[in-house]
Amino acid sequence: MSSETKNSLAQASSAYLRSAMHQPIRWHEWGEEAFAAAQRENKPMLLDIGAVWCHWCHVMDRESYDDPEVARIVNDNFIAVKVDRDERPDIDSRYQAAVSAISGQGGWPLTAFLTPDGKPFYGGTYFPPNDQWGRPSFKRVLTSIASAYLEKHADVNEQSKMVEQAISQAESFLGRNGRFSPSVIASIVKSVLGMFDERNGGFGQAPKFPHPGALDLLMGEYARIGDERVKHVIVTTLEHMAKGGMYDQLAGGFHRYSVDERWVVPHFEKMCYDNSELLKNYVHGYQVTGNGFFAAVARDIIRWMDEWLSDRERGGFYASQDADYSMDDDGDYFTWTVAEARAVLDPEEADVALLYYDINEIGEMHHNTAKNVLYVRASIEEISARLNLPPERVRELLASAKKKMYAARLERPTPYVDKTVYVGWNSLCVSAYLDAAKVLRLEDARHFALRSLDRVLSEGWRPEQGLLHVLSYSDPKANRREVRGLLDDYAFTAVACLDAYEATADLSYFKFAKGIVDAMIEKFFDPVSGGFFDAEVNTQDGGKTLGVLSARRKPFQDSPTPAGNSVAAIALLRMHGYTNEESYRDKAEQTMEVFAGVAAQYGIFGATYGIAGVHFSQPHTQVVVIGEGDAADRLLQAANAVFALNKTSLNLTPNETVAQNVPPALAETIRGFAGKPSSQAMALVCSGFTCQPPVSDPEQLTHMLQEAGATPTKH
């Protein structure tokens, strides 16, 4: 193809697919047309699954898919299909399971070879253009697979059947259920603590991921029992992550993960869902420790998300920022040479910044050894002593250096921001913003979160049809493709609606939550074995079940977003707390039981299941502040200062306490205090649908919450 010629991906909606429209490969989108072509021509299918933020996807695009010789081999021997894993996680998850069964590894880019009916028989991830690193060249793989398909057809079909069976068993959990016991929570906590890196914080070895669910589970444990060892793990991890290169020291926000155990060199892509869950971590870290540094990091994450991942006009959170700005780049936008730093700073600022961020002539980046990842190497006090400057002067110089370096960075070519708004990820961000707004008193964050949720509910929810998965695409000129909502979209959005109700006392959010939870049950719940399937059958792709999409999955592991079944159970339990409808709790219990027999074995990857276990096994605590003005505000602040996984807080005016203005079980719980005018604000601490006597003193409220098993922030 000439550079002016476009393949069929020019008609795609997704930014990742559209980025390949000029490649000489005759790409197809996933759909009936591709499968019909494969069967008509009796060719195997080449399936590439990736994402617009994926560095190695771009590398393979440049090295192989842009190569005319590779294109000739592919076009002659295969039907090539490209899938965006963000747009179609249901496709990705099943073929990830297949390639893991074949090769023992998964990830992106995912490269799979399929029979004409979409059954995988071989695959891997990144293949280099030449034989290297113990991997065969992509051309050799292509020619070998094409020959095998023609000459060893029976073997190929036999292999595809074995792989299909592995997919169906990957997350079925049949025969592994059991009664849920709180001991499972203790086992998961023990497993997480056993992986702790004492020297660097975090869990496990390189590459190192942040595991937000595990951190929240540990913070819930510390808030409940006050174990100093658990606190040490929390504080060490949060501090090391925020001082490392995985954290963007100039703009705020976290990169996806660290390639080393010290959190220094990241994979530079920045995802909205990583930042939403880490935002919660730092807010909760502030609540349980009172450490102002954690609150500052939380505000900084919001600053970055506001600037880069927010549709300020319409509401909504964008999906991601790419790692690179070109095919030849590897984090150059985010990294610095000594010369680049000195060029934008005066000598005194440079002396401070180079020490603080460890900027040296030899940096950390292999492709350009002069490039340095910014991370905090020296403390203010150490720099003060070394440069013989007062600490306050060091802080001033560092602040001015940071502003100048960020301003200079903004002049560089900038990595692409995928402005696609995904319903589920958007809802994670809404919940995180509302959490931060409540604890840190950030009215702008609260307002934007509610606007973003309102947009989802107005544009992405129809009671008769359900939720969409994609609210809007990055390129406004692209054809709009309708992708139906998946379990994650429903579970995350139901929780966001409950969070919004608690932030506003607006009953419409509760009603939306109930409608979404009821639809989630209808569409995804397994009435035979319990638990939730990740997707409906025959709702995408024109009602056809293509490839291995007939395999049923019940997502249980956190990877990388919170597991759909665990969040669904939390949504059900919270809904039970507002309605006292036993069917919600029953379905939550059935969901917990599906995985009870294996949950402990999954350790850190079952952390959100552990959090759901806390909601299930410990009485929910509702703090209801009744009143207006400063006195009510002080009581609400006291309630919000406390962290517990199963605690909620709500501020109602006297008029809002009457039965028609609150959810049914809450109306019954606070009935004795409803609709009564009072000159004094009061707080009710309710658990198990009964309330303790009201209090009007914030300190007394704090003491009551301590007695209920939650630790307040200590200032």
Helices and strands as residue ranges (DSSP letters): G 8-11, H 15-18, E 27-29, H 32-41, E 45-50, H 55-60, I 61-65, H 68-77, E 79-84, H 89-103, E 110-114, E 120-124, H 138-151, H 153-170, H 183-194, H 212-225, H 228-243, E 257-258, E 266-267, E 270-271, H 272-289, H 292-308, E 320-321, H 338-344, H 347-356, H 380-387, H 391-409, E 417-418, E 421-422, H 423-440, H 443-459, E 461-462, E 466-467, E 470-472, H 487-504, H 507-524, G 541-543, H 564-579, H 582-596, H 599-602, G 603-606, H 607-617, E 621-626, H 629-640, E 642-643, E 647-652, G 654-657, G 659-661, H 664-669, G 671-673, E 682-687, E 690-691, H 698-707, E 711-712
